[in-house]
Amino acid sequence: MLTEVAEWRASVAEWEYIAKLVDALALAVSGNNADAVRNAVGELDLASPMRIPAISKSSKDLPPEKLRERVNHLIHTLGSRTGTTTTGMTEPTK
């Protein structure tokens, strides 16, 4: 799911909320708190714009650069813990 964030489109307020969820997930991962990770992933999944298609994608923005960087860092952190190779987020299609 984290690799899909690059393609999400959301309002500025929605991105701020999503950023808080990503921060909560990163904190849970860094604290090795499996329950908090599950909760954060569930909340992030519910916040996904993919769950409720936007009426007009043109009025929504791609993720801010700082958020993309935080998500990439989290993807690589998770990949190193599981021993899998990850490529991180790709550049969004405009």
Buried (B, 14 or more C-beta within 10 A) or exposed (E): EBBEBBBBBBEEEBBEEBBEBBBBBBEBBEEEEEEBBEBBBEBBEEBBBEEEEBEEEEEBEBBBEEBBEBBBEBBBBBBEEEEEEBEBBEEEEE
